[in-house]
Amino acid sequence: MNTGDTAFVIVSAALVFIMTPGLAFFYGGLGRRKNVINNMMASVFILGLGIVLWFLVGYSLAFSGNTFGIIGSLEDAFLSSRAFDAPSPYAANLPFLVFVAFQMMFALITPAIITGAVAGRMKFKALFIFIAAWSFLVYYPLAHMVWGTGGLLGADGLGSIDFAGGNVVHISSGVSGLVLCLLLGRRHGYENTSYRIHNIPFVVLGMALLWFGWFGFNAGSALAANELAGHAFMTTAVATASGLLAWMFIDVIRKRKPTLISACTGVVVGLVAITPGAGFIPVWAAFIVGLTAGPVCYYGIIIIKQKLKVDDALDAFGCHGIGGIWGGLMTGIFADPAVNKVAGLCFGNPSQFFAQIGGILASILVAVVGTVICVYVTKIFTELRVSRRDELIGLDASQHGENAYPSFTGLD
């Protein structure tokens, strides 16, 4: 084992951890004033639930053993089957628990992304049950299929590549968010209510924490303090910056003015799109990925929300689902064997591009089927939606009995 690599991955895990509170600020600012506590709580409670489930059986189901390439086993349940100083089976340079901790942070941020799609109308009790079920039926199996030994979609199966979570994190959460918001229905007055952003500084703070943490998210996925980590750091920076500028440019063309919200959204889209290819594509290709992800997601959101009237409240699918799909496809095109031994379409290997398509379609299927099942499981215990009255007065008061702004008495 290597002490330098261990220190680097521990710091990277801490960076990924801060992304979930960052998402709480991002979603809290984007939503309405009467729902800010609920929007933030939707991310915060996952810090508790996700860590406990990961310790109990989550890591084991994702990364221990192999059952038909779909799910792991229970051999590492309770994290008690190995010595604390044993090396990780996935990275011999790291202690077992360091790899466990790093992967645990991904299991936190992923379900938190879903909550943005259903903001303002889902019962907190229902959300808690749904996220617990979703972790078992979607996240753990998909993590095993893509990253686990013997997984159906990864190197031992289809050959789809996903450096830091395009399929496992973004496509799964974005697609699940879309399915859940369709099953849940639109907010009352959706067609007659403009998009109300109550606290732009919260959004900027959330964006900053997400971008900061994302360097650990992508660079840390090299699992070593080496040149690949440095490469992933740089592709992340370049793609994110180009995504920011692309979104702002489109905003200027359509609205004649650049907005701070557009800049923050462009950052998130650039981060999402580079995630699957951060450690596979060259830096020049990262610029193209970010630059093209901007318009793809921008107009995707317009189609979803304005044309199809789908109430993806905080654009979870628009940013993460579409961005993750686009990034996965770009990885299949631009993967450079000089970076990480895998060649894409541009480097004479069209089969990798088709493997990416297969991996994306399989991830979508797992997310759709798993989400539908989780909805019906949740309905056994409680209704999904709050009442019309509770929605109108706000979920802060109706679900938590709290007011983020005690001096404020209105409903916005």
The 8 nearest C-alpha neighbors of each residue, nearest first, counted from 0:
[[1, 92, 93, 91, 2, 86, 94, 5],
 [0, 2, 92, 4, 3, 5, 93, 91],
 [1, 3, 5, 4, 6, 0, 93, 92],
 [4, 2, 6, 5, 1, 7, 224, 223],
 [5, 3, 223, 224, 7, 1, 6, 2],
 [4, 6, 2, 8, 3, 7, 93, 1],
 [5, 7, 9, 3, 4, 8, 2, 10],
 [8, 6, 4, 10, 5, 9, 224, 11],
 [7, 9, 11, 5, 10, 6, 219, 12],
 [10, 8, 12, 6, 11, 7, 5, 13],
 [9, 11, 13, 7, 8, 12, 6, 14],
 [12, 10, 215, 8, 14, 219, 13, 9],
 [13, 11, 101, 9, 15, 14, 10, 8],
 [12, 14, 16, 10, 11, 15, 9, 17],
 [15, 13, 212, 11, 215, 16, 12, 17],
 [14, 16, 212, 12, 18, 216, 13, 17],
 [15, 17, 13, 18, 14, 104, 19, 12],
 [18, 16, 14, 15, 19, 20, 212, 21],
 [17, 19, 21, 209, 15, 16, 212, 20],
 [18, 20, 22, 21, 108, 17, 16, 42],
 [21, 19, 23, 22, 17, 18, 24, 43],
 [22, 20, 205, 18, 208, 19, 24, 23],
 [21, 23, 25, 19, 20, 24, 205, 26],
 [24, 22, 39, 20, 21, 26, 42, 25],
 [23, 25, 205, 27, 21, 201, 22, 26],
 [26, 24, 205, 202, 22, 28, 23, 27],
 [27, 25, 29, 23, 28, 24, 22, 38],
 [28, 26, 35, 24, 38, 39, 25, 29],
 [27, 29, 198, 201, 202, 26, 25, 30],
 [28, 30, 196, 26, 27, 25, 197, 202],
 [31, 29, 196, 28, 27, 26, 197, 35],
 [30, 32, 197, 34, 33, 411, 195, 196],
 [31, 33, 411, 35, 34, 197, 30, 410],
 [32, 34, 393, 31, 410, 411, 35, 395],
 [35, 33, 395, 394, 37, 32, 31, 393],
 [34, 36, 27, 38, 32, 37, 33, 39],
 [37, 35, 39, 395, 38, 34, 40, 403],
 [36, 38, 40, 34, 395, 39, 35, 394],
 [39, 37, 35, 27, 41, 36, 40, 34],
 [38, 40, 23, 36, 27, 41, 37, 42],
 [41, 39, 43, 37, 42, 38, 36, 44],
 [40, 42, 39, 38, 43, 44, 37, 114],
 [43, 41, 111, 40, 23, 45, 39, 44],
 [42, 44, 40, 45, 46, 41, 39, 20],
 [45, 43, 46, 47, 42, 40, 41, 48],
 [44, 46, 48, 49, 47, 43, 42, 107],
 [47, 45, 44, 43, 49, 48, 107, 50],
 [48, 46, 45, 44, 50, 49, 51, 43],
 [47, 49, 45, 51, 50, 46, 52, 44],
 [48, 50, 45, 52, 107, 51, 46, 47],
 [49, 51, 53, 52, 47, 48, 54, 46],
 [50, 52, 54, 48, 53, 49, 55, 47],
 [51, 53, 55, 49, 54, 50, 57, 56],
 [54, 52, 57, 50, 58, 51, 55, 56],
 [55, 53, 51, 52, 77, 56, 50, 78],
 [54, 56, 77, 52, 76, 53, 51, 57],
 [55, 57, 76, 59, 53, 58, 54, 52],
 [58, 56, 53, 60, 59, 52, 61, 55],
 [59, 57, 61, 53, 60, 56, 62, 54],
 [58, 60, 63, 75, 56, 73, 57, 62],
 [61, 59, 71, 72, 57, 58, 70, 62],
 [60, 62, 143, 139, 58, 71, 59, 142],
 [61, 63, 147, 59, 58, 143, 60, 71],
 [64, 62, 59, 71, 72, 60, 61, 75],
 [65, 63, 71, 72, 62, 66, 74, 148],
 [64, 66, 71, 68, 70, 149, 72, 67],
 [65, 67, 70, 68, 71, 69, 72, 64],
 [68, 66, 69, 65, 70, 151, 150, 149],
 [67, 69, 150, 151, 149, 66, 65, 144],
 [70, 68, 67, 144, 140, 66, 151, 150],
 [71, 69, 140, 66, 143, 60, 65, 68],
 [70, 72, 60, 65, 64, 63, 61, 66],
 [71, 73, 64, 60, 63, 74, 59, 65],
 [74, 72, 76, 59, 75, 60, 56, 63],
 [73, 75, 72, 76, 59, 63, 80, 64],
 [76, 74, 59, 78, 73, 80, 77, 63],
 [75, 77, 56, 73, 78, 59, 55, 74],
 [78, 76, 55, 79, 54, 56, 75, 80],
 [79, 77, 75, 76, 80, 54, 81, 55],
 [78, 80, 77, 81, 75, 76, 82, 83],
 [79, 81, 75, 78, 74, 82, 76, 77],
 [82, 80, 79, 83, 85, 78, 75, 95],
 [81, 83, 85, 84, 80, 79, 95, 86],
 [82, 84, 85, 81, 96, 95, 94, 86],
 [83, 85, 82, 94, 86, 95, 96, 81],
 [84, 86, 82, 95, 83, 94, 81, 87],
 [87, 85, 94, 95, 91, 93, 88, 84],
 [86, 88, 95, 90, 89, 91, 94, 93],
 [89, 87, 90, 91, 86, 95, 93, 63],
 [90, 88, 87, 91, 98, 148, 86, 95],
 [91, 89, 87, 92, 93, 88, 222, 86],
 [90, 92, 86, 87, 93, 0, 88, 89],
 [91, 93, 0, 1, 90, 86, 4, 94],
 [94, 92, 0, 91, 5, 90, 86, 87],
 [95, 93, 86, 97, 87, 96, 85, 84],
 [94, 96, 87, 86, 97, 98, 85, 93],
 [97, 95, 99, 98, 94, 100, 83, 87],
 [98, 96, 100, 99, 94, 95, 101, 93],
 [97, 99, 101, 100, 96, 95, 102, 87],
 [100, 98, 96, 97, 102, 101, 103, 95],
 [101, 99, 103, 97, 98, 102, 96, 12],
 [102, 100, 12, 98, 103, 99, 104, 97],
 [101, 103, 99, 105, 104, 100, 98, 106],
 [104, 102, 100, 106, 101, 105, 99, 53],
 [103, 105, 107, 106, 16, 102, 101, 15],
 [106, 104, 107, 102, 103, 108, 109, 15],
 [105, 107, 103, 104, 109, 108, 49, 102],
 [108, 106, 104, 105, 49, 109, 46, 45],
 [107, 109, 111, 19, 105, 110, 106, 112],
 [108, 110, 168, 111, 112, 107, 106, 172],
 [111, 109, 112, 113, 108, 172, 107, 130],
 [110, 112, 42, 108, 109, 113, 114, 107],
 [113, 111, 110, 114, 109, 115, 172, 315],
 [114, 112, 176, 172, 110, 111, 115, 116],
 [113, 115, 116, 112, 111, 117, 118, 41],
 [114, 116, 313, 118, 113, 315, 117, 112],
 [115, 117, 311, 312, 176, 315, 114, 313],
 [118, 116, 180, 115, 114, 312, 121, 120],
 [119, 117, 115, 312, 120, 116, 114, 38],
 [118, 120, 34, 121, 117, 394, 390, 186],
 [119, 121, 384, 118, 385, 390, 117, 186],
 [122, 120, 384, 383, 385, 123, 117, 119],
 [123, 121, 385, 125, 384, 124, 383, 126],
 [122, 124, 126, 125, 127, 121, 398, 41],
 [125, 123, 127, 122, 126, 128, 381, 383],
 [124, 126, 122, 128, 123, 383, 127, 129],
 [125, 127, 123, 129, 124, 128, 130, 122],
 [126, 128, 124, 130, 125, 129, 123, 131],
 [129, 127, 131, 125, 126, 130, 377, 132],
 [128, 130, 126, 132, 131, 127, 377, 373],
 [131, 129, 133, 127, 132, 128, 126, 134],
 [130, 132, 128, 134, 129, 133, 127, 135],
 [133, 131, 129, 135, 134, 130, 373, 136],
 [134, 132, 130, 136, 137, 135, 131, 129],
 [133, 135, 138, 131, 132, 137, 136, 139],
 [136, 134, 132, 133, 139, 137, 138, 131],
 [135, 137, 133, 369, 134, 132, 138, 140],
 [138, 136, 133, 369, 134, 140, 135, 139],
 [137, 139, 134, 141, 140, 142, 135, 136],
 [138, 140, 61, 142, 141, 135, 137, 134],
 [141, 139, 70, 143, 142, 138, 69, 137],
 [142, 140, 144, 138, 143, 139, 167, 137],
 [143, 141, 139, 145, 140, 144, 146, 61],
 [142, 144, 147, 61, 140, 141, 146, 145],
 [143, 145, 150, 151, 141, 152, 69, 142],
 [144, 146, 153, 152, 142, 143, 150, 141],
 [147, 145, 143, 142, 153, 144, 150, 148],
 [146, 148, 143, 62, 150, 144, 145, 149],
 [149, 147, 150, 146, 65, 155, 62, 143],
 [148, 150, 155, 68, 65, 147, 151, 156],
 [151, 149, 144, 68, 147, 148, 153, 143],
 [150, 152, 68, 156, 144, 153, 69, 157],
 [153, 151, 157, 145, 156, 144, 150, 159],
 [154, 152, 145, 158, 159, 156, 155, 150],
 [153, 155, 158, 156, 157, 159, 152, 160],
 [156, 154, 149, 153, 150, 158, 151, 157],
 [157, 155, 151, 152, 153, 158, 154, 150],
 [156, 158, 152, 159, 153, 354, 151, 154],
 [159, 157, 154, 153, 156, 354, 152, 160],
 [158, 160, 354, 355, 153, 358, 157, 152],
 [161, 159, 158, 153, 162, 355, 275, 154],
 [162, 160, 275, 164, 163, 165, 276, 166],
 [161, 163, 275, 276, 278, 164, 160, 277],
 [164, 162, 274, 275, 217, 161, 220, 165],
 [165, 163, 168, 167, 166, 275, 161, 274],
 [164, 166, 275, 323, 169, 274, 168, 167],
 [167, 165, 170, 164, 168, 169, 362, 171],
 [166, 168, 164, 142, 171, 165, 141, 169],
 [169, 167, 164, 109, 171, 166, 165, 172],
 [170, 168, 319, 165, 172, 323, 171, 173],
 [169, 171, 320, 166, 173, 323, 172, 174],
 [170, 172, 366, 169, 174, 173, 168, 167],
 [173, 171, 175, 113, 169, 170, 174, 176],
 [174, 172, 320, 316, 176, 319, 170, 315],
 [173, 175, 177, 176, 171, 320, 172, 170],
 [176, 174, 172, 178, 177, 366, 173, 370],
 [177, 175, 113, 173, 179, 116, 174, 178],
 [176, 178, 174, 180, 175, 179, 316, 181],
 [179, 177, 175, 181, 176, 180, 182, 174],
 [178, 180, 176, 182, 181, 177, 183, 175],
 [179, 181, 183, 177, 117, 182, 178, 184],
 [182, 180, 178, 184, 179, 183, 177, 309],
 [183, 181, 179, 180, 184, 178, 374, 371],
 [184, 182, 180, 181, 179, 384, 383, 185],
 [185, 183, 181, 182, 180, 186, 310, 309],
 [186, 184, 310, 189, 187, 183, 309, 180],
 [185, 187, 189, 188, 120, 184, 310, 119],
 [188, 186, 189, 185, 387, 390, 391, 190],
 [187, 189, 191, 190, 192, 186, 185, 193],
 [190, 188, 186, 192, 187, 191, 185, 310],
 [189, 191, 188, 192, 308, 193, 187, 186],
 [190, 192, 188, 189, 193, 187, 194, 186],
 [193, 191, 189, 190, 188, 194, 195, 187],
 [192, 194, 195, 191, 189, 190, 196, 188],
 [193, 195, 196, 192, 30, 312, 31, 29],
 [196, 194, 31, 193, 197, 30, 29, 411],
 [197, 195, 29, 30, 198, 31, 28, 194],
 [196, 198, 31, 32, 28, 195, 30, 29],
 [199, 197, 28, 201, 200, 196, 29, 202],
 [198, 200, 202, 201, 28, 203, 197, 196],
 [201, 199, 203, 202, 198, 204, 28, 205],
 [202, 200, 28, 204, 199, 24, 203, 198],
 [201, 203, 25, 28, 199, 205, 200, 204],
 [202, 204, 206, 200, 205, 201, 207, 199],
 [205, 203, 201, 207, 206, 202, 200, 208],
 [204, 206, 25, 21, 24, 202, 208, 203],
 [205, 207, 203, 209, 204, 208, 263, 202],
 [206, 208, 204, 210, 209, 205, 211, 203],
 [209, 207, 21, 211, 205, 206, 210, 212],
 [208, 210, 18, 206, 212, 207, 211, 21],
 [209, 211, 213, 207, 212, 208, 206, 214],
 [212, 210, 208, 209, 213, 214, 207, 14],
 [213, 211, 14, 15, 209, 18, 214, 215],
 [212, 214, 216, 210, 215, 211, 209, 217],
 [213, 215, 216, 212, 217, 218, 232, 211],
 [214, 216, 11, 219, 213, 218, 14, 212],
 [215, 217, 213, 15, 214, 219, 218, 212],
 [218, 216, 220, 219, 214, 215, 163, 231],
 [217, 219, 228, 231, 232, 215, 220, 214],
 [220, 218, 215, 11, 221, 217, 222, 216],
 [219, 221, 222, 217, 218, 163, 216, 162],
 [220, 222, 228, 219, 223, 218, 227, 278],
 [223, 221, 220, 219, 8, 90, 4, 224],
 [224, 222, 4, 221, 225, 8, 228, 7],
 [225, 223, 4, 7, 228, 3, 222, 226],
 [224, 226, 228, 223, 227, 229, 221, 4],
 [225, 227, 229, 228, 230, 224, 231, 223],
 [228, 226, 230, 229, 225, 221, 231, 278],
 [229, 227, 218, 231, 221, 230, 226, 225],
 [230, 228, 226, 232, 227, 231, 233, 218],
 [231, 229, 227, 233, 232, 228, 226, 234],
 [230, 232, 277, 218, 278, 228, 234, 233],
 [233, 231, 229, 218, 235, 230, 234, 214],
 [234, 232, 236, 230, 235, 231, 237, 229],
 [235, 233, 282, 237, 231, 285, 236, 277],
 [234, 236, 232, 233, 238, 237, 239, 231],
 [235, 237, 233, 239, 234, 238, 240, 232],
 [236, 238, 234, 240, 239, 235, 286, 233],
 [239, 237, 289, 285, 286, 241, 269, 235],
 [238, 240, 269, 242, 270, 266, 236, 237],
 [239, 241, 243, 237, 242, 238, 236, 244],
 [240, 242, 290, 289, 244, 238, 243, 239],
 [243, 241, 289, 269, 265, 239, 290, 245],
 [242, 244, 265, 266, 240, 262, 241, 246],
 [245, 243, 247, 241, 246, 242, 248, 240],
 [244, 246, 242, 248, 293, 247, 290, 243],
 [247, 245, 265, 293, 249, 243, 248, 244],
 [248, 246, 250, 244, 249, 245, 257, 262],
 [247, 249, 245, 251, 250, 246, 244, 252],
 [250, 248, 252, 246, 251, 247, 253, 245],
 [249, 251, 247, 253, 248, 252, 254, 257],
 [252, 250, 255, 256, 248, 257, 254, 249],
 [251, 253, 249, 250, 255, 254, 248, 256],
 [252, 254, 250, 251, 255, 249, 256, 248],
 [253, 255, 251, 256, 250, 252, 257, 249],
 [256, 254, 251, 252, 253, 250, 257, 249],
 [255, 257, 251, 254, 258, 250, 252, 253],
 [258, 256, 251, 247, 250, 259, 255, 261],
 [259, 257, 261, 260, 256, 262, 247, 250],
 [258, 260, 262, 261, 263, 257, 199, 203],
 [259, 261, 263, 258, 262, 264, 199, 202],
 [260, 262, 264, 258, 259, 263, 247, 265],
 [261, 263, 259, 265, 243, 260, 264, 247],
 [264, 262, 260, 266, 265, 261, 206, 259],
 [265, 263, 261, 267, 266, 262, 260, 268],
 [264, 266, 243, 242, 246, 268, 262, 263],
 [265, 267, 243, 263, 269, 239, 264, 268],
 [266, 268, 270, 264, 269, 265, 271, 263],
 [269, 267, 265, 271, 270, 266, 318, 322],
 [268, 270, 239, 242, 289, 266, 272, 238],
 [271, 269, 267, 239, 268, 273, 272, 266],
 [270, 272, 268, 274, 269, 273, 322, 323],
 [271, 273, 326, 322, 269, 323, 270, 274],
 [274, 272, 277, 276, 270, 271, 326, 275],
 [273, 275, 277, 271, 163, 276, 165, 272],
 [276, 274, 161, 165, 162, 163, 164, 327],
 [275, 277, 330, 279, 278, 273, 274, 280],
 [278, 276, 231, 273, 274, 234, 279, 275],
 [277, 279, 231, 276, 162, 280, 227, 230],
 [278, 280, 276, 334, 339, 338, 277, 335],
 [279, 281, 334, 335, 333, 276, 278, 284],
 [282, 280, 284, 283, 335, 285, 338, 279],
 [281, 283, 285, 234, 284, 280, 286, 233],
 [284, 282, 286, 285, 281, 287, 234, 280],
 [283, 285, 287, 286, 282, 281, 288, 280],
 [286, 284, 238, 288, 282, 234, 287, 283],
 [285, 287, 238, 284, 283, 289, 288, 237],
 [288, 286, 290, 284, 285, 289, 291, 283],
 [287, 289, 285, 291, 286, 290, 292, 238],
 [290, 288, 238, 242, 269, 241, 292, 286],
 [289, 291, 241, 287, 242, 245, 288, 292],
 [290, 292, 293, 288, 289, 294, 287, 295],
 [293, 291, 295, 289, 290, 294, 288, 296],
 [292, 294, 246, 242, 291, 245, 295, 296],
 [293, 295, 297, 296, 292, 291, 298, 246],
 [296, 294, 292, 293, 297, 298, 299, 291],
 [295, 297, 299, 294, 298, 293, 317, 292],
 [298, 296, 294, 300, 299, 295, 293, 301],
 [297, 299, 301, 300, 296, 295, 294, 302],
 [298, 300, 296, 302, 301, 297, 295, 317],
 [299, 301, 317, 303, 298, 297, 302, 304],
 [302, 300, 298, 305, 304, 299, 303, 297],
 [301, 303, 306, 299, 300, 305, 304, 307],
 [304, 302, 300, 307, 301, 309, 306, 305],
 [303, 305, 308, 309, 301, 302, 307, 300],
 [306, 304, 301, 308, 302, 307, 303, 309],
 [305, 307, 302, 308, 304, 303, 301, 309],
 [306, 308, 303, 309, 304, 305, 302, 301],
 [309, 307, 304, 305, 306, 310, 303, 190],
 [308, 310, 304, 307, 303, 311, 181, 185],
 [311, 309, 185, 312, 308, 304, 180, 186],
 [312, 310, 116, 314, 309, 313, 180, 177],
 [311, 313, 116, 310, 314, 118, 117, 115],
 [312, 314, 115, 116, 315, 311, 29, 26],
 [315, 313, 317, 311, 316, 312, 318, 116],
 [314, 316, 116, 173, 115, 317, 318, 319],
 [317, 315, 173, 320, 319, 314, 318, 177],
 [316, 318, 314, 300, 321, 315, 296, 320],
 [319, 317, 322, 316, 268, 315, 321, 314],
 [320, 318, 169, 322, 173, 316, 323, 315],
 [319, 321, 173, 316, 170, 323, 322, 174],
 [320, 322, 324, 323, 317, 319, 318, 296],
 [323, 321, 272, 319, 325, 318, 324, 320],
 [322, 324, 165, 326, 320, 170, 169, 272],
 [323, 325, 327, 321, 326, 322, 320, 328],
 [326, 324, 322, 328, 327, 323, 321, 329],
 [327, 325, 272, 329, 323, 328, 324, 273],
 [326, 328, 330, 324, 325, 329, 275, 323],
 [327, 329, 331, 325, 330, 326, 355, 324],
 [330, 328, 332, 326, 331, 327, 333, 325],
 [329, 331, 276, 327, 333, 332, 328, 334],
 [332, 330, 352, 343, 328, 329, 351, 355],
 [331, 333, 344, 343, 329, 330, 345, 352],
 [332, 334, 330, 343, 280, 345, 331, 329],
 [335, 333, 280, 343, 279, 342, 330, 331],
 [334, 336, 342, 337, 280, 338, 341, 279],
 [337, 335, 340, 341, 342, 338, 339, 334],
 [338, 336, 335, 339, 340, 341, 342, 281],
 [339, 337, 336, 335, 279, 340, 280, 281],
 [338, 340, 336, 279, 341, 337, 278, 335],
 [339, 341, 336, 337, 338, 342, 335, 279],
 [342, 340, 336, 339, 335, 334, 343, 279],
 [343, 341, 336, 335, 334, 346, 348, 340],
 [344, 342, 334, 332, 331, 348, 346, 333],
 [343, 345, 349, 332, 348, 347, 346, 352],
 [346, 344, 332, 343, 347, 333, 348, 334],
 [345, 347, 343, 344, 342, 348, 335, 333],
 [346, 348, 344, 345, 349, 343, 342, 350],
 [347, 349, 344, 343, 350, 342, 351, 346],
 [350, 348, 344, 352, 351, 343, 347, 353],
 [351, 349, 353, 352, 348, 354, 344, 343],
 [352, 350, 354, 349, 353, 343, 331, 348],
 [351, 353, 331, 355, 349, 354, 350, 332],
 [352, 354, 356, 350, 355, 351, 357, 349],
 [355, 353, 351, 159, 357, 352, 356, 158],
 [356, 354, 358, 159, 352, 353, 357, 331],
 [355, 357, 353, 359, 354, 358, 360, 352],
 [358, 356, 354, 360, 355, 359, 361, 353],
 [357, 359, 355, 361, 356, 360, 159, 152],
 [360, 358, 362, 356, 361, 357, 355, 363],
 [361, 359, 363, 357, 362, 358, 356, 364],
 [360, 362, 364, 358, 363, 359, 357, 365],
 [363, 361, 359, 365, 364, 360, 358, 166],
 [362, 364, 360, 366, 361, 365, 367, 359],
 [363, 365, 361, 367, 362, 366, 368, 360],
 [366, 364, 362, 368, 363, 367, 369, 361],
 [365, 367, 363, 369, 171, 175, 364, 368],
 [368, 366, 364, 370, 369, 365, 363, 175],
 [369, 367, 371, 365, 370, 366, 364, 372],
 [368, 370, 372, 366, 136, 371, 367, 137],
 [371, 369, 373, 367, 372, 368, 175, 366],
 [370, 372, 374, 368, 373, 369, 367, 375],
 [371, 373, 369, 375, 370, 374, 376, 368],
 [374, 372, 376, 370, 371, 375, 132, 129],
 [375, 373, 377, 371, 372, 376, 370, 378],
 [374, 376, 378, 372, 377, 373, 371, 379],
 [377, 375, 373, 374, 379, 378, 372, 380],
 [378, 376, 374, 379, 375, 380, 129, 128],
 [379, 377, 375, 381, 380, 376, 382, 374],
 [378, 380, 377, 376, 381, 375, 382, 374],
 [379, 381, 378, 377, 382, 376, 125, 128],
 [382, 380, 378, 379, 125, 377, 383, 124],
 [383, 381, 378, 384, 125, 380, 122, 377],
 [382, 384, 125, 121, 122, 381, 378, 183],
 [385, 383, 121, 122, 120, 382, 386, 183],
 [384, 386, 122, 121, 120, 389, 390, 387],
 [387, 385, 389, 388, 390, 384, 120, 391],
 [386, 388, 390, 389, 391, 385, 187, 384],
 [389, 387, 391, 386, 390, 392, 385, 393],
 [390, 388, 386, 392, 397, 391, 387, 393],
 [391, 389, 393, 387, 388, 392, 120, 394],
 [390, 392, 388, 393, 389, 387, 410, 187],
 [393, 391, 389, 390, 410, 388, 394, 396],
 [394, 392, 33, 390, 391, 395, 34, 396],
 [393, 395, 397, 398, 34, 396, 37, 390],
 [396, 394, 34, 399, 37, 36, 393, 401],
 [395, 397, 400, 401, 394, 399, 398, 393],
 [396, 398, 394, 389, 395, 399, 400, 393],
 [399, 397, 394, 395, 396, 400, 123, 122],
 [400, 398, 395, 401, 396, 397, 394, 37],
 [399, 401, 396, 397, 395, 398, 402, 394],
 [402, 400, 396, 399, 395, 403, 36, 398],
 [401, 403, 404, 405, 395, 396, 400, 36],
 [404, 402, 405, 36, 401, 35, 395, 32],
 [403, 405, 402, 407, 406, 32, 408, 33],
 [406, 404, 407, 402, 403, 408, 401, 409],
 [407, 405, 404, 408, 402, 403, 409, 32],
 [406, 408, 405, 404, 409, 402, 403, 410],
 [407, 409, 406, 410, 405, 404, 411, 402],
 [410, 408, 411, 407, 33, 392, 32, 406],
 [411, 409, 33, 392, 408, 393, 32, 391],
 [410, 32, 33, 31, 409, 197, 195, 393]]
